[in-house]
Amino acid sequence: MSVEKLVEHFSALEDTRCAGKVDHRLIDILVIAVCAVIACAKSWDDIALYGRNKVGWLRSFLTLANGIPSHDTFRRVFMLIDPDAFEACFSDWARMFAGVFDREVVAIDGKTLRRSFDRGRAQGPLHLVSA
């Protein structure tokens, strides 16, 4: 449901690239990048790697006529798009989730205490979780 809505929301974004030099649809690039970043991608290389690893799933709702774009293609496209328009599309998509949860959201944080392990007794470190 939410991935199809992601495609729908980002379809409104204008493609300012030179039409004759385009190998990948803008919507394909944007959706792969957003999904990759949600899955903790931190670089253009990570985004391209995510796309290559998830190509089967991505093809279920994206065209991907020329496969997964390279990391350079992701970088170039994001340099060209209007950041305010991108933010507006992403915010509209994310706003859909506000009404989905009928319960209060609780933030959970975890930490591992330094030097709390004992290798001699084969005891692992102490982990703390706070909500």
Secondary structure by P-SEA (a helix, b strand, c coil): caaaaaaaaacccccccccccccccaaaaaaaaaaaaaaccccaaaaaaaaaaaccccccccccccccccaaaaaaaaacccaaaaaaaaaaaaacccccccbbbbbbbbbbbcccccccccccbbbbbcc
